[in-house]
Amino acid sequence: MPATPLRAPAEYFGRRDRPSLTRAAVVVFVEAALTGIVSWLFVERVIAQVDVAPGEGASARSAVAGELVGIVLALFLGWLLLAAVLHVFVWFADGERGFGTTLAVVGEAELVGVVLTPVTGLVLLHLAGQTPANPEAAAEFFRQVTAFTSPPLLVVSLLGTCWKAAVQGAGIAESQGMDAGKALVLAFVVGFVGFLLNLA
């Protein structure tokens, strides 16, 4: 089997044609599209569970459509921001290549998100089935679920954080000529800080 970022990241990023910024952009775009689809399906199921007038449901869907655009933009901005933070440390460690390489590594590592988004979607759809019929109670339930504080979502999020950090660490070590141990520590520390900030 050929090496992939998911299965053998060090071998994958050790190839001369990796990392690829084009491939990274495609991966982030696919992840954003999947996230949008999953979010829309989740909201549709929540609305179907709540006792609201048809007009109110349409209004909620319109508001959600705007939120979905924000989610997609946030994924792209998050990609750039995470790469910038990691590259500051790469720069201090005298990395061999520029910011574009770090950006490509971080983007290709989002393949983990592409794989886990359907899993997150299944968990969200299961939770959406527990939405209370009362609109006010449903709104509170929606806030709690989307805060990713339920145990199943926390487990998926933590798994994704660890897996991405492992891929990023291996990718940075191989592409930037850094010590593998230091690159992994860097990726895990930055990843866990991001994980904790998402819970705040």
KEZA-370072 format. One record per residue: x, y, z of N, C-alpha, C, CB in turn; residue number from 1. Coordinates in Angstrom, 2 decimals, decimal comma. Glycine has a CB too. Layout:
BEGIN
ATOM      nx      ny      nz     cax     cay     caz      cx      cy      cz     cbx     cby     cbz pos
ATOM       X       Y       Z       X       Y       Z       X       Y       Z       X       Y       Z NUM
...
//
This chain:
BEGIN
ATOM      nx      ny      nz     cax     cay     caz      cx      cy      cz     cbx     cby     cbz pos
ATOM    0,83   -1,19    0,00    0,00    0,00    0,00    0,87    1,25    0,00   -0,94    0,00    1,21   1
ATOM    0,48    2,27   -0,77    1,27    3,50   -0,77    1,13    4,25    0,55    0,85    4,40   -1,93   2
ATOM    2,17    4,99    0,91    2,13    5,77    2,15    1,12    6,91    2,01    3,54    6,34    2,50   3
ATOM    0,39    7,17    3,08   -0,56    8,29    3,11   -0,30    9,09    4,37   -2,04    7,78    3,05   4
ATOM   -0,81   10,34    4,44   -0,63   11,11    5,68   -1,30   10,45    6,88   -1,18   12,51    5,50   5
ATOM   -2,35    9,66    6,62   -3,09    9,05    7,71   -2,39    7,81    8,26   -4,47    8,68    7,24   6
ATOM   -1,75    7,06    7,39   -1,19    5,76    7,79    0,31    5,81    8,06   -1,47    4,73    6,72   7
ATOM    1,06    6,50    7,21    2,52    6,57    7,36    2,98    7,99    7,02    3,23    5,52    6,45   8
ATOM    2,69    8,95    7,90    2,97   10,35    7,58    4,45   10,66    7,33    2,48   11,22    8,68   9
ATOM    5,35   10,05    8,10    6,78   10,34    7,90    7,24    9,90    6,52    7,62    9,64    8,99  10
ATOM    6,83    8,71    6,13    7,20    8,21    4,80    6,55    9,05    3,70    6,79    6,74    4,64  11
ATOM    5,29    9,43    3,92    4,56   10,22    2,93    5,22   11,58    2,71    3,10   10,41    3,37  12
ATOM    5,50   12,30    3,81    6,08   13,63    3,69    7,57   13,59    3,35    5,87   14,40    4,99  13
ATOM    8,18   12,42    3,43    9,57   12,28    3,04    9,78   12,25    1,53   10,14   11,03    3,64  14
ATOM    8,68   12,10    0,78    8,80   12,09   -0,69    9,08   13,49   -1,21    7,52   11,52   -1,33  15
ATOM    9,75   13,57   -2,34   10,17   14,86   -2,88    9,00   15,73   -3,34   11,11   14,65   -4,04  16
ATOM    7,90   15,09   -3,74    6,75   15,87   -4,22    5,76   16,21   -3,11    6,04   15,10   -5,32  17
ATOM    6,16   16,05   -1,87    5,28   16,36   -0,74    6,00   17,31    0,21    4,85   15,07   -0,01  18
ATOM    5,27   18,16    0,93    3,83   18,35    0,85    3,43   19,18   -0,37    3,33   19,02    2,12  19
ATOM    2,16   19,13   -0,72    1,65   19,85   -1,88    0,61   20,87   -1,42    1,03   18,87   -2,92  20
ATOM    0,85   22,14   -1,72   -0,09   23,19   -1,32   -1,42   23,05   -2,06    0,52   24,58   -1,58  21
ATOM   -1,36   22,62   -3,31   -2,59   22,40   -4,07   -3,42   21,30   -3,45   -2,27   22,06   -5,54  22
ATOM   -2,76   20,19   -3,13   -3,47   19,08   -2,49   -4,03   19,51   -1,14   -2,52   17,87   -2,31  23
ATOM   -3,25   20,31   -0,41   -3,70   20,79    0,90   -4,97   21,63    0,76   -2,59   21,60    1,58  24
ATOM   -4,99   22,53   -0,22   -6,17   23,38   -0,43   -7,40   22,54   -0,78   -5,90   24,40   -1,53  25
ATOM   -7,20   21,51   -1,59   -8,31   20,62   -1,96   -8,84   19,89   -0,72   -7,87   19,59   -3,03  26
ATOM   -7,93   19,41    0,11   -8,33   18,69    1,34   -9,15   19,61    2,24   -7,08   18,17    2,11  27
ATOM   -8,68   20,85    2,44   -9,40   21,79    3,31  -10,76   22,13    2,70   -8,58   23,09    3,54  28
ATOM  -10,81   22,28    1,40  -12,09   22,58    0,73  -13,08   21,42    0,92  -11,86   22,84   -0,79  29
ATOM  -12,60   20,19    0,74  -13,47   19,02    0,92  -13,95   18,94    2,36  -12,72   17,71    0,53  30
ATOM  -13,06   19,20    3,31  -13,46   19,17    4,72  -14,52   20,24    5,00  -12,23   19,39    5,63  31
ATOM  -14,32   21,44    4,43  -15,29   22,51    4,62  -16,65   22,13    4,04  -14,79   23,81    3,98  32
ATOM  -16,65   21,53    2,85  -17,90   21,12    2,21  -18,61   20,05    3,05  -17,64   20,58    0,78  33
ATOM  -17,86   19,06    3,52  -18,45   18,01    4,36  -19,00   18,57    5,66  -17,42   16,92    4,66  34
ATOM  -18,26   19,51    6,25  -18,72   20,13    7,49  -20,02   20,89    7,27  -17,65   21,08    8,05  35
ATOM  -20,10   21,60    6,15  -21,33   22,32    5,82  -22,51   21,38    5,64  -21,13   23,13    4,55  36
ATOM  -22,29   20,28    4,95  -23,36   19,30    4,72  -23,83   18,68    6,03  -22,89   18,19    3,76  37
ATOM  -22,87   18,27    6,86  -23,20   17,66    8,15  -23,97   18,65    9,03  -21,91   17,17    8,88  38
ATOM  -23,51   19,89    9,04  -24,16   20,92    9,86  -25,60   21,15    9,39  -23,37   22,25    9,80  39
ATOM  -25,79   21,19    8,09  -27,12   21,41    7,53  -28,05   20,25    7,89  -27,05   21,59    6,00  40
ATOM  -27,58   19,02    7,74  -28,40   17,86    8,08  -28,76   17,85    9,57  -27,67   16,57    7,71  41
ATOM  -27,80   18,22   10,41  -28,05   18,29   11,85  -29,14   19,31   12,16  -26,75   18,65   12,60  42
ATOM  -29,03   20,49   11,59  -30,01   21,55   11,85  -31,39   21,14   11,33  -29,57   22,89   11,18  43
ATOM  -31,43   20,53   10,15  -32,70   20,06    9,60  -33,38   19,06   10,55  -32,48   19,42    8,21  44
ATOM  -32,59   18,18   11,13  -33,17   17,18   12,04  -33,64   17,84   13,33  -32,16   16,07   12,35  45
ATOM  -32,87   18,81   13,81  -33,27   19,53   15,03  -34,59   20,26   14,79  -32,17   20,53   15,47  46
ATOM  -34,70   20,98   13,67  -35,92   21,74   13,36  -37,11   20,79   13,23  -35,73   22,55   12,07  47
ATOM  -36,89   19,62   12,66  -37,98   18,66   12,49  -38,51   18,15   13,83  -37,51   17,47   11,65  48
ATOM  -37,69   18,23   14,87  -38,09   17,73   16,19  -38,86   18,78   17,00  -36,86   17,28   16,97  49
ATOM  -38,75   20,05   16,59  -39,28   21,15   17,40  -40,66   21,57   16,88  -38,32   22,36   17,39  50
ATOM  -41,54   21,91   17,81  -42,88   22,39   17,45  -42,81   23,87   17,09  -43,89   22,15   18,62  51
ATOM  -42,64   24,16   15,81  -42,60   25,54   15,33  -43,49   25,68   14,11  -41,14   25,98   15,00  52
ATOM  -43,94   26,90   13,90  -44,75   27,18   12,70  -43,86   27,08   11,48  -45,42   28,59   12,78  53
ATOM  -44,44   26,73   10,31  -43,63   26,60    9,08  -42,79   27,85    8,77  -44,54   26,32    7,90  54
ATOM  -43,37   29,01    9,00  -42,63   30,25    8,74  -41,42   30,40    9,62  -43,53   31,43    8,91  55
ATOM  -41,56   30,00   10,88  -40,43   30,08   11,81  -39,32   29,10   11,41  -40,89   29,79   13,25  56
ATOM  -39,72   27,93   10,93  -38,73   26,95   10,46  -37,94   27,49    9,29  -39,40   25,65   10,08  57
ATOM  -38,63   28,17    8,36  -37,95   28,75    7,20  -37,00   29,85    7,64  -38,97   29,31    6,19  58
ATOM  -37,41   30,63    8,63  -36,55   31,70    9,14  -35,29   31,11    9,79  -37,32   32,56   10,16  59
ATOM  -35,47   30,02   10,53  -34,33   29,37   11,17  -33,36   28,82   10,13  -34,81   28,24   12,10  60
ATOM  -33,92   28,22    9,06  -33,06   27,68    8,00  -32,26   28,79    7,31  -33,91   26,93    6,95  61
ATOM  -32,90   29,94    7,12  -32,21   31,07    6,49  -31,06   31,56    7,36  -33,19   32,22    6,22  62
ATOM  -31,30   31,62    8,67  -30,25   32,06    9,59  -29,10   31,06    9,61  -30,81   32,23   11,02  63
ATOM  -29,45   29,77    9,56  -28,43   28,73    9,58  -27,57   28,78    8,32  -29,07   27,35    9,73  64
ATOM  -28,17   29,08    7,17  -27,41   29,16    5,92  -26,28   30,18    6,04  -28,34   29,54    4,75  65
ATOM  -26,59   31,32    6,67  -25,54   32,32    6,89  -24,46   31,82    7,82  -26,14   33,58    7,45  66
ATOM  -24,86   31,06    8,86  -23,89   30,50    9,79  -22,97   29,49    9,10  -24,62   29,83   10,97  67
ATOM  -23,53   28,73    8,16  -22,73   27,72    7,47  -21,62   28,36    6,65  -23,63   26,86    6,57  68
ATOM  -21,93   29,49    6,03  -20,89   30,22    5,29  -19,78   30,63    6,24  -21,49   31,48    4,58  69
ATOM  -20,17   31,08    7,43  -19,17   31,45    8,44  -18,31   30,28    8,87  -19,84   32,04    9,64  70
ATOM  -18,93   29,10    8,98  -18,19   27,89    9,37  -17,14   27,55    8,33  -19,15   26,70    9,57  71
ATOM  -17,54   27,61    7,06  -16,61   27,30    5,96  -15,45   28,28    5,96  -17,34   27,34    4,60  72
ATOM  -15,75   29,57    6,09  -14,68   30,58    6,13  -13,78   30,37    7,35  -15,29   32,00    6,16  73
ATOM  -14,38   29,99    8,48  -13,59   29,77    9,70  -12,61   28,61    9,52  -14,51   29,49   10,88  74
ATOM  -13,00   27,58    8,77  -12,08   26,47    8,52  -10,86   26,92    7,73  -12,80   25,35    7,76  75
ATOM  -11,08   27,75    6,72   -9,95   28,24    5,92   -9,07   29,18    6,75  -10,46   28,96    4,65  76
ATOM   -9,69   30,07    7,53   -8,92   30,98    8,37   -8,16   30,21    9,46   -9,84   32,04    9,02  77
ATOM   -8,81   29,17   10,00   -8,15   28,34   11,00   -6,94   27,63   10,43   -9,12   27,32   11,55  78
ATOM   -7,04   27,19    9,19   -5,91   26,55    8,51   -4,73   27,52    8,44   -6,32   26,09    7,09  79
ATOM   -5,00   28,74    7,99   -3,93   29,74    7,87   -3,35   30,10    9,23   -4,46   31,01    7,18  80
ATOM   -4,22   30,28   10,22   -3,75   30,69   11,55   -2,90   29,60   12,20   -4,94   31,02   12,45  81
ATOM   -3,37   28,35   12,13   -2,60   27,25   12,72   -1,24   27,11   12,06   -3,38   25,93   12,61  82
ATOM   -1,22   27,22   10,73    0,06   27,12   10,01    0,99   28,26   10,42   -0,18   27,15    8,49  83
ATOM    0,43   29,46   10,59    1,25   30,62   10,98    1,86   30,40   12,37    0,41   31,92   10,95  84
ATOM    1,05   29,91   13,31    1,54   29,66   14,68    2,66   28,62   14,65    0,39   29,20   15,61  85
ATOM    2,41   27,51   13,96    3,42   26,45   13,88    4,69   26,95   13,20    2,87   25,24   13,13  86
ATOM    4,51   27,78   12,16    5,70   28,21   11,41    6,58   29,17   12,21    5,27   28,88   10,11  87
ATOM    5,99   29,90   13,16    6,81   30,76   14,02    7,85   29,89   14,74    5,92   31,53   15,06  88
ATOM    7,42   28,76   15,27    8,34   27,86   15,98    9,29   27,18   15,00    7,55   26,80   16,77  89
ATOM    8,79   26,85   13,81    9,65   26,26   12,77   10,75   27,24   12,41    8,83   25,88   11,51  90
ATOM   10,39   28,51   12,29   11,36   29,56   11,93   12,44   29,68   13,01   10,64   30,91   11,74  91
ATOM   12,02   29,66   14,28   12,98   29,74   15,39   13,89   28,51   15,43   12,25   29,90   16,73  92
ATOM   13,36   27,38   14,93   14,16   26,15   14,91   14,96   26,02   13,62   13,25   24,92   15,08  93
ATOM   15,04   27,12   12,85   15,81   27,14   11,60   15,31   26,09   10,60   17,30   26,90   11,89  94
ATOM   13,99   26,08   10,40   13,40   25,18    9,41   13,99   25,44    8,03   11,88   25,33    9,37  95
ATOM   14,06   24,41    7,22   14,74   24,51    5,93   13,90   25,17    4,84   15,13   23,14    5,47  96
ATOM   12,57   25,20    5,01   11,71   25,73    3,96   10,76   26,78    4,52   10,91   24,59    3,28  97
ATOM   10,06   27,47    3,60    9,23   28,61    3,99    7,85   28,26    4,52    9,08   29,50    2,85  98
ATOM    7,06   29,34    4,71    5,71   29,21    5,27    4,81   28,35    4,39    5,10   30,59    5,46  99
ATOM    4,97   28,42    3,09    4,13   27,63    2,19    4,23   26,14    2,47    4,52   27,91    0,75 100
ATOM    5,40   25,68    2,86    5,58   24,26    3,18    4,82   23,89    4,45    7,07   23,94    3,35 101
ATOM    4,93   24,73    5,47    4,19   24,47    6,71    2,69   24,52    6,45    4,57   25,49    7,80 102
ATOM    2,25   25,48    5,65    0,84   25,60    5,29    0,35   24,34    4,58    0,61   26,83    4,40 103
ATOM    1,19   23,81    3,70    0,83   22,59    2,97    0,74   21,39    3,91    1,85   22,30    1,86 104
ATOM    1,67   21,29    4,85    1,64   20,18    5,82    0,35   20,23    6,64    2,88   20,22    6,75 105
ATOM    0,05   21,41    7,16   -1,15   21,56    7,99   -2,41   21,25    7,18   -1,23   22,99    8,57 106
ATOM   -2,44   21,71    5,93   -3,59   21,45    5,09   -3,76   19,98    4,78   -3,47   22,22    3,81 107
ATOM   -2,67   19,31    4,45   -2,78   17,87    4,15   -3,14   17,08    5,41   -1,45   17,35    3,56 108
ATOM   -2,74   17,57    6,58   -3,10   16,89    7,83   -4,60   16,96    8,08   -2,34   17,52    9,01 109
ATOM   -5,28   17,93    7,45   -6,73   18,03    7,62   -7,47   16,85    6,97   -7,24   19,33    7,02 110
ATOM   -6,73   15,98    6,29   -7,34   14,75    5,79   -7,94   13,94    6,95   -6,29   13,89    5,02 111
ATOM   -7,35   14,12    8,14   -7,92   13,50    9,34   -9,34   14,00    9,56   -7,05   13,79   10,59 112
ATOM   -9,52   15,32    9,40  -10,85   15,91    9,55  -11,83   15,39    8,51  -10,76   17,41    9,45 113
ATOM  -11,35   15,18    7,29  -12,21   14,64    6,23  -12,72   13,25    6,63  -11,44   14,57    4,88 114
ATOM  -11,82   12,44    7,21  -12,19   11,09    7,61  -13,15   11,10    8,81  -10,94   10,28    7,95 115
ATOM  -12,92   12,02    9,76  -13,70   12,02   10,99  -15,00   12,81   10,91  -12,87   12,56   12,11 116
ATOM  -15,14   13,69    9,91  -16,37   14,49    9,81  -17,63   13,62    9,67  -16,28   15,43    8,61 117
ATOM  -17,62   12,56    8,85  -18,82   11,70    8,82  -19,12   11,05   10,17  -18,64   10,61    7,77 118
ATOM  -18,07   10,71   10,93  -18,28   10,14   12,27  -18,95   11,18   13,17  -16,93    9,66   12,89 119
ATOM  -18,43   12,40   13,13  -19,03   13,49   13,90  -20,47   13,69   13,47  -18,24   14,80   13,72 120
ATOM  -20,73   13,60   12,16  -22,08   13,77   11,65  -23,04   12,72   12,20  -22,07   13,71   10,15 121
ATOM  -22,60   11,48   12,25  -23,45   10,41   12,79  -23,77   10,66   14,25  -22,76    9,04   12,63 122
ATOM  -22,77   11,12   15,01  -23,01   11,42   16,44  -23,99   12,58   16,57  -21,67   11,76   17,16 123
ATOM  -23,80   13,63   15,76  -24,69   14,79   15,83  -26,12   14,42   15,46  -24,19   15,88   14,90 124
ATOM  -26,29   13,61   14,41  -27,63   13,21   14,00  -28,31   12,36   15,08  -27,58   12,44   12,67 125
ATOM  -27,51   11,52   15,74  -28,06   10,74   16,85  -28,52   11,67   17,98  -27,02    9,73   17,38 126
ATOM  -27,68   12,65   18,32  -28,03   13,60   19,38  -29,23   14,46   18,99  -26,83   14,49   19,72 127
ATOM  -29,31   14,81   17,70  -30,42   15,65   17,23  -31,76   14,96   17,45  -30,25   15,99   15,76 128
ATOM  -31,77   13,63   17,42  -33,00   12,89   17,67  -33,52   13,05   19,08  -32,77   11,44   17,39 129
ATOM  -32,67   13,59   19,99  -33,08   13,80   21,39  -33,53   15,24   21,64  -31,92   13,45   22,33 130
ATOM  -33,68   16,03   20,57  -34,06   17,44   20,70  -35,45   17,57   21,32  -34,01   18,15   19,34 131
ATOM  -35,60   18,40   22,37  -36,94   18,61   22,95  -37,86   19,34   21,96  -36,83   19,42   24,26 132
ATOM  -39,16   19,09   22,08  -40,13   19,74   21,18  -40,32   21,21   21,51  -41,47   19,01   21,25 133
ATOM  -40,14   21,56   22,78  -40,31   22,96   23,19  -39,21   23,83   22,58  -40,30   23,08   24,73 134
ATOM  -39,56   24,92   21,88  -38,53   25,75   21,20  -37,44   26,27   22,12  -39,18   26,91   20,53 135
ATOM  -37,81   26,74   23,33  -36,80   27,28   24,23  -35,86   26,19   24,73  -37,47   27,98   25,43 136
ATOM  -36,42   25,07   25,08  -35,59   23,94   25,53  -34,73   23,43   24,38  -36,47   22,79   26,08 137
ATOM  -35,29   23,46   23,17  -34,53   23,02   21,99  -33,35   23,95   21,73  -35,45   22,97   20,76 138
ATOM  -33,57   25,26   21,91  -32,49   26,23   21,69  -31,34   25,98   22,67  -33,02   27,67   21,85 139
ATOM  -31,68   25,70   23,93  -30,65   25,40   24,93  -29,93   24,10   24,61  -31,27   25,33   26,34 140
ATOM  -30,70   23,10   24,19  -30,12   21,81   23,80  -29,15   22,00   22,63  -31,23   20,80   23,42 141
ATOM  -29,56   22,82   21,65  -28,74   23,09   20,47  -27,42   23,73   20,88  -29,49   24,00   19,48 142
ATOM  -27,46   24,69   21,80  -26,23   25,35   22,26  -25,29   24,36   22,94  -26,57   26,49   23,24 143
ATOM  -25,86   23,47   23,74  -25,03   22,48   24,45  -24,37   21,51   23,48  -25,88   21,71   25,46 144
ATOM  -25,13   21,03   22,51  -24,59   20,06   21,55  -23,51   20,69   20,69  -25,70   19,49   20,67 145
ATOM  -23,76   21,90   20,18  -22,80   22,54   19,28  -21,56   23,04   20,03  -23,46   23,71   18,55 146
ATOM  -21,60   23,03   21,36  -20,40   23,36   22,14  -19,45   22,17   22,23  -20,79   23,83   23,56 147
ATOM  -19,86   21,02   21,67  -19,03   19,81   21,63  -18,60   19,35   23,02  -17,80   20,05   20,76 148
ATOM  -19,51   19,51   24,00  -19,17   19,08   25,36  -19,77   17,71   25,69  -19,66   20,10   26,37 149
ATOM  -20,56   17,13   24,80  -21,10   15,80   25,08  -19,96   14,78   24,94  -22,29   15,45   24,12 150
ATOM  -19,96   13,73   25,76  -18,85   12,76   25,75  -18,51   12,19   24,37  -19,18   11,63   26,66 151
ATOM  -19,48   11,75   23,54  -19,10   11,19   22,24  -18,38   12,21   21,34  -20,34   10,67   21,52 152
ATOM  -18,88   13,46   21,36  -18,24   14,48   20,54  -16,86   14,85   21,07  -19,12   15,73   20,47 153
ATOM  -16,71   14,85   22,40  -15,40   15,12   22,99  -14,38   14,05   22,59  -15,51   15,19   24,54 154
ATOM  -14,82   12,80   22,59  -13,92   11,70   22,21  -13,48   11,85   20,75  -14,61   10,32   22,42 155
ATOM  -14,42   12,13   19,85  -14,09   12,29   18,43  -13,16   13,49   18,24  -15,37   12,47   17,57 156
ATOM  -13,45   14,59   18,94  -12,63   15,79   18,83  -11,21   15,55   19,35  -13,27   16,95   19,59 157
ATOM  -11,10   14,85   20,48   -9,78   14,56   21,05   -9,00   13,61   20,14   -9,92   13,94   22,46 158
ATOM   -9,68   12,62   19,59   -9,03   11,71   18,65   -8,50   12,47   17,44  -10,00   10,61   18,19 159
ATOM   -9,34   13,36   16,91   -8,92   14,16   15,76   -7,72   15,05   16,08  -10,07   15,02   15,28 160
ATOM   -7,73   15,65   17,27   -6,62   16,51   17,69   -5,31   15,73   17,74   -6,91   17,14   19,06 161
ATOM   -5,35   14,55   18,36   -4,14   13,73   18,49   -3,65   13,23   17,13   -4,40   12,53   19,42 162
ATOM   -4,57   12,78   16,31   -4,20   12,24   15,00   -3,61   13,33   14,11   -5,43   11,61   14,32 163
ATOM   -4,26   14,50   14,09   -3,73   15,62   13,29   -2,34   16,04   13,78   -4,70   16,83   13,35 164
ATOM   -2,17   16,09   15,11   -0,87   16,49   15,66    0,22   15,52   15,25   -0,94   16,58   17,20 165
ATOM   -0,10   14,22   15,24    0,89   13,22   14,83    1,27   13,42   13,37    0,34   11,80   15,04 166
ATOM    0,28   13,70   12,52    0,55   13,92   11,09    1,34   15,21   10,89   -0,78   13,97   10,28 167
ATOM    0,93   16,27   11,58    1,62   17,55   11,46    3,07   17,45   11,94    0,88   18,63   12,25 168
ATOM    3,27   16,79   13,08    4,62   16,65   13,61    5,53   15,91   12,65    4,59   15,93   14,94 169
ATOM    5,03   14,79   12,10    5,84   14,03   11,14    6,09   14,85    9,88    5,15   12,70   10,78 170
ATOM    5,07   15,56    9,43    5,21   16,37    8,21    6,20   17,51    8,37    3,88   16,92    7,80 171
ATOM    6,13   18,18    9,51    7,05   19,29    9,76    8,48   18,77    9,90    6,64   20,08   11,03 172
ATOM    8,63   17,66   10,61    9,98   17,09   10,79   10,60   16,73    9,44    9,92   15,85   11,69 173
ATOM    9,83   16,07    8,58   10,36   15,62    7,29   10,59   16,78    6,32    9,41   14,62    6,67 174
ATOM    9,63   17,69    6,25    9,72   18,74    5,23   10,58   19,92    5,64    8,35   19,23    4,89 175
ATOM   10,71   20,14    6,96   11,47   21,30    7,43   12,82   20,91    8,02   10,67   22,05    8,46 176
ATOM   13,13   19,61    8,03   14,42   19,17    8,55   14,55   19,35   10,05   15,52   19,91    7,86 177
ATOM   13,44   19,28   10,77   13,47   19,43   12,23   13,62   18,08   12,91   12,20   20,12   12,72 178
ATOM   14,06   18,11   14,17   14,09   16,90   14,97   12,67   16,38   15,13   14,75   17,16   16,36 179
ATOM   12,46   15,09   14,90   11,12   14,52   14,93   10,45   14,68   16,29   11,17   13,05   14,55 180
ATOM   11,20   14,46   17,36   10,64   14,59   18,70   10,16   16,00   18,98   11,67   14,18   19,74 181
ATOM   10,99   17,00   18,62   10,62   18,40   18,86    9,41   18,79   18,01   11,80   19,33   18,56 182
ATOM    9,38   18,32   16,77    8,27   18,64   15,89    6,97   18,05   16,43    8,54   18,13   14,47 183
ATOM    7,01   16,83   16,94    5,82   16,20   17,50    5,35   16,92   18,76    6,09   14,73   17,81 184
ATOM    6,28   17,28   19,64    5,92   18,02   20,85    5,26   19,34   20,47    7,17   18,28   21,75 185
ATOM    5,84   20,04   19,51    5,28   21,31   19,04    3,85   21,12   18,55    6,15   21,91   17,93 186
ATOM    3,65   20,14   17,68    2,33   19,91   17,10    1,31   19,52   18,16    2,40   18,83   16,03 187
ATOM    1,71   18,68   19,11    0,78   18,25   20,16    0,44   19,39   21,11    1,37   17,07   20,95 188
ATOM    1,43   20,20   21,48    1,16   21,32   22,39    0,21   22,31   21,73    2,49   22,03   22,80 189
ATOM    0,50   22,70   20,50   -0,37   23,65   19,78   -1,76   23,04   19,58    0,26   24,04   18,42 190
ATOM   -1,80   21,76   19,26   -3,09   21,09   19,05   -3,94   21,07   20,31   -2,87   19,68   18,58 191
ATOM   -3,33   20,77   21,46   -4,09   20,71   22,71   -4,52   22,09   23,18   -3,26   20,03   23,79 192
ATOM   -3,70   23,09   22,92   -4,13   24,46   23,25   -5,37   24,81   22,43   -2,97   25,50   22,97 193
ATOM   -5,35   24,48   21,15   -6,52   24,72   20,29   -7,73   23,93   20,77   -6,21   24,35   18,85 194
ATOM   -7,52   22,68   21,17   -8,60   21,84   21,68   -9,24   22,47   22,91   -8,08   20,42   22,01 195
ATOM   -8,42   22,95   23,84   -8,94   23,56   25,05   -9,65   24,88   24,76   -7,81   23,78   26,05 196
ATOM   -9,13   25,65   23,81   -9,78   26,91   23,45  -11,15   26,67   22,84   -8,91   27,69   22,47 197
ATOM  -11,29   25,58   22,08  -12,60   25,25   21,49  -13,62   24,89   22,56  -12,46   24,10   20,51 198
ATOM  -13,16   24,40   23,70  -14,07   24,03   24,78  -14,47   25,23   25,63  -13,43   22,98   25,66 199
ATOM  -13,69   26,30   25,53  -13,96   27,49   26,38  -15,24   28,21   25,94  -12,76   28,47   26,33 200
//
